[in-house]
Amino acid sequence: MAIIVKQTGIIGEFKVEFTDKNKPQNPHDDNINFEQLKAILNKFPNGFNSWIETHFEMVEHLTLTSEDEDSIGYKRREEEGLGGVYELAEELTDEFEQSHIGVKWDGDYLDAIANFIHEKEGY
């Protein structure tokens, strides 16, 4: 049995269909294979919406502290330029999401992000 996953057109939402034949994927087809599905699930373990919300919070923090010489964003920009800060935001987002798989937030989401960032900055 093959697993075929089709993107529905809504970012982060996928429709899973099961088939009896494991046929080769047409590169122009809108189906994705199992390896691609695993990569998506690993990148967004709590779903795309959770990831993008966390990413927004990370970017906001890095932006607000960009002139603070003690901040991780400032240090990364000095070492690697602005591209390094983009990568840092993604790294922080991925790490936070991976360390909070399946957590159901009850009003403490922003506190958890603040604590995570402060820990990364050594406070």
KOLDO-277692 format. One line per 3 residues: number of its first residue (from 1); for each residue x, z, y of N, C-alpha, C. Coordinates in steps of 0.05 Angstrom, whole numbers, padded with zeros to 5 digits. Atoms other than C-alpha are relative to their C-alpha. Example, Ala and Ser with C-alpha at 12.3 -4.5 7.8 and 13.67 -1.06 7.14 Angstrom:
BEGIN
1> 00018 00000 -00024 00246 00156 -00090 00018 00000 00024 ~ -00016 -00001 -00024 00273 00143 -00021 -00015 00014 00022
***
This chain:
BEGIN
1> 00017 00000 -00023 00000 00000 00000 00018 00000 00025 ~ -00016 00002 -00025 00028 -00019 00069 -00016 00014 00021 ~ 00013 -00012 -00023 00013 00018 00133 00005 -00019 00023
4> -00002 00017 -00023 -00001 -00027 00192 -00011 00016 00024 ~ 00008 -00014 -00024 -00005 00004 00261 -00002 -00020 00022 ~ 00004 00018 -00023 -00034 -00035 00319 -00003 00016 00025
7> 00004 -00013 -00026 -00026 -00014 00391 -00026 -00009 00011 ~ 00026 00007 -00010 -00094 -00012 00423 00000 -00010 00028 ~ -00001 00009 -00028 -00071 -00030 00493 00000 00024 00018
10> -00002 -00025 -00016 -00076 00042 00517 00027 00013 -00007 ~ -00027 -00011 00005 -00007 00072 00525 -00003 00025 -00017 ~ -00001 -00023 00016 00006 00122 00470 -00022 00002 -00021
13> 00022 00000 00019 -00055 00105 00429 00004 -00022 -00021 ~ -00004 00020 00021 -00048 00070 00362 -00022 00002 -00021 ~ 00020 00002 00021 -00097 00048 00308 00015 -00005 -00026
16> -00013 00003 00025 -00074 00057 00237 -00018 -00014 -00020 ~ 00015 00014 00021 -00098 00007 00184 00016 00000 -00025 ~ -00014 00001 00026 -00081 00009 00110 -00008 -00027 -00013
19> 00005 00025 00014 -00074 -00055 00070 00011 00003 -00028 ~ -00009 -00001 00028 -00063 -00068 -00004 00025 -00016 -00005 ~ -00023 00017 00004 -00008 -00119 00006 00022 00007 00021
22> -00022 -00005 -00017 00060 -00106 00035 00013 -00027 00008 ~ -00009 00027 -00008 00069 -00173 00070 00020 00003 00023 ~ -00019 00000 -00022 00126 -00190 00118 -00014 00000 00027
25> 00012 00000 -00027 00112 -00177 00191 00008 -00025 00016 ~ -00005 00022 -00018 00106 -00237 00236 00011 00011 00027 ~ -00011 -00011 -00025 00151 -00223 00297 -00018 -00003 00024
28> 00018 00004 -00022 00096 -00250 00342 -00027 00014 -00004 ~ 00025 -00016 00005 00042 -00206 00311 00001 00025 00016 ~ 00000 -00025 -00015 00020 -00143 00347 00002 00024 -00018
31> -00004 -00022 00018 00032 -00101 00285 00028 00012 00003 ~ -00026 -00013 00000 00089 -00051 00282 00005 00011 -00028 ~ -00005 -00009 00027 00124 -00030 00218 00004 00030 -00002
34> -00002 -00029 00005 00134 00039 00187 00024 00012 00015 ~ -00023 -00011 -00014 00204 00048 00218 -00006 00002 00030 ~ 00008 -00002 -00028 00175 00033 00287 -00019 00023 00004
37> 00019 -00022 -00002 00119 00082 00274 00015 00027 -00001 ~ -00016 -00024 00001 00169 00136 00254 00015 00005 00027 ~ -00014 -00003 -00025 00208 00123 00318 -00019 00009 00022
40> 00020 -00009 -00020 00145 00130 00360 -00007 00029 -00004 ~ 00008 -00027 00005 00125 00194 00326 00023 00020 00006 ~ -00023 -00017 -00007 00196 00223 00334 00003 00002 00030
43> -00004 00000 -00030 00199 00203 00408 -00022 00016 00013 ~ 00023 -00013 -00011 00130 00231 00422 -00014 00019 -00020 ~ 00011 -00016 00022 00119 00288 00372 -00026 00014 00007
46> 00025 -00013 -00008 00062 00318 00413 -00018 -00021 00013 ~ 00016 00022 -00012 00034 00250 00435 00013 -00009 00026 ~ -00011 00012 -00024 00051 00205 00493 -00008 00016 00025
49> 00009 -00014 -00024 00008 00243 00543 00016 00026 00005 ~ -00016 -00024 -00003 00045 00308 00530 00028 -00007 00009 ~ -00027 00008 -00008 00112 00273 00535 00002 -00008 00029
52> -00001 00010 -00028 00096 00239 00601 -00005 00022 00020 ~ 00005 -00023 -00018 00069 00303 00632 00025 00017 00002 ~ -00025 -00015 00000 00132 00340 00611 00022 -00015 00016
55> -00020 00017 -00014 00175 00282 00637 -00005 00002 00030 ~ 00006 -00003 -00028 00140 00287 00704 00010 00026 00011 ~ -00009 -00027 -00009 00155 00361 00709 00030 00001 00001
58> -00029 00001 00000 00228 00349 00691 00010 -00016 00024 ~ -00008 00016 -00023 00235 00294 00743 -00005 00014 00026 ~ 00006 -00015 -00024 00201 00336 00795 00021 00022 00005
61> -00020 -00021 -00003 00249 00394 00783 00027 -00013 00008 ~ -00026 00013 -00007 00310 00347 00785 00000 -00010 00028 ~ 00002 00010 -00028 00285 00317 00850 00001 00023 00020
64> 00000 -00023 -00018 00271 00384 00883 00027 00014 00002 ~ -00026 -00014 00000 00340 00411 00864 00023 -00019 00003 ~ -00021 00020 00000 00379 00347 00875 00023 00005 00020
67> -00021 -00006 -00019 00418 00375 00934 00014 00027 -00006 ~ -00011 -00026 00007 00433 00442 00901 00024 -00004 -00018 ~ -00025 00006 00014 00506 00439 00878 00001 00014 -00027
70> 00000 -00015 00025 00491 00489 00822 -00019 -00012 -00021 ~ 00020 00010 00019 00435 00448 00791 00012 -00020 -00019 ~ -00010 00018 00021 00444 00407 00728 -00004 -00029 00009
73> 00005 00027 -00010 00415 00345 00763 00022 -00008 00020 ~ -00021 00006 -00020 00466 00349 00820 00027 -00005 -00015 ~ -00025 00003 00015 00523 00358 00771 00001 -00026 -00016
76> 00001 00025 00016 00500 00300 00727 00004 -00024 00019 ~ -00002 00022 -00019 00493 00255 00788 00029 -00004 00010 ~ -00028 00001 -00009 00564 00273 00811 00018 -00012 -00022
79> -00016 00010 00023 00592 00257 00741 -00007 -00029 -00008 ~ 00009 00026 00012 00550 00196 00721 -00016 -00017 00018 ~ 00016 00015 -00018 00512 00172 00781 -00030 00004 -00006
82> 00029 -00003 00002 00437 00164 00788 -00010 -00007 -00028 ~ 00008 00007 00027 00431 00131 00719 00003 00024 -00019 ~ -00004 -00025 00016 00458 00196 00689 -00023 00019 00004
85> 00022 -00018 -00006 00402 00234 00723 -00025 -00010 -00014 ~ 00023 00011 00015 00350 00187 00693 00002 00008 -00029 ~ -00004 -00007 00028 00380 00199 00625 -00004 00030 -00005
88> 00003 -00029 00002 00382 00274 00637 -00030 00007 -00001 ~ 00029 -00006 00000 00307 00275 00653 -00012 -00007 -00027 ~ 00010 00007 00026 00293 00239 00588 00010 00019 -00022
91> -00011 -00019 00020 00340 00284 00548 -00014 00027 00001 ~ 00014 -00026 -00004 00307 00347 00577 -00028 -00002 -00011 ~ 00027 00004 00010 00238 00319 00562 -00001 00000 -00030
94> -00001 00002 00029 00256 00301 00491 00005 00028 -00013 ~ -00007 -00026 00011 00287 00369 00478 -00023 00020 00002 ~ 00023 -00018 -00004 00229 00408 00507 -00023 -00007 -00019
97> 00022 00008 00018 00178 00367 00468 00006 00006 -00029 ~ -00008 -00006 00027 00217 00374 00403 -00001 00030 -00006 ~ 00000 -00029 00005 00223 00449 00412 -00028 00013 00003
100> 00027 -00011 -00003 00148 00457 00426 -00020 -00017 -00016 ~ 00018 00017 00016 00117 00413 00371 -00024 00017 -00008 ~ 00026 -00012 00008 00044 00430 00361 -00009 00025 00016
103> 00009 -00023 -00016 00041 00485 00414 -00025 -00007 00015 ~ 00025 00002 -00016 -00028 00494 00443 00003 00017 00024 ~ -00006 -00015 -00025 -00017 00514 00515 -00025 00014 00010
106> 00022 -00017 -00011 -00060 00569 00544 00008 00010 00028 ~ -00006 -00007 -00028 -00041 00567 00617 00029 00007 00005 ~ -00028 -00008 -00004 00033 00581 00605 00020 -00024 -00002
109> -00016 00025 00003 00058 00508 00601 00021 -00002 00022 ~ -00019 00003 -00023 00090 00507 00671 00021 00023 -00001 ~ -00019 -00022 00003 00122 00575 00659 00020 -00006 -00022
112> -00018 00007 00022 00151 00550 00593 00020 -00021 00010 ~ -00019 00021 -00011 00181 00489 00629 00020 00013 00019 ~ -00018 -00014 -00019 00209 00533 00685 00021 00016 -00015
115> -00019 -00016 00016 00241 00580 00633 00020 -00018 -00014 ~ -00018 00019 00014 00269 00521 00594 00021 -00011 00019 ~ -00018 00011 -00020 00300 00491 00657 00020 00021 00009
118> -00018 -00022 -00008 00328 00558 00680 00021 00006 -00021 ~ -00019 -00005 00022 00359 00568 00612 00021 -00022 -00001 ~ -00019 00022 00000 00391 00499 00616 00020 00003 00023
121> -00017 -00003 -00024 00419 00516 00685 00016 00026 -00001 ~ -00015 -00024 00004 00446 00582 00660 -00009 00024 00017 ~ 00011 -00023 -00015 00400 00629 00700 -00011 00020 -00019
***
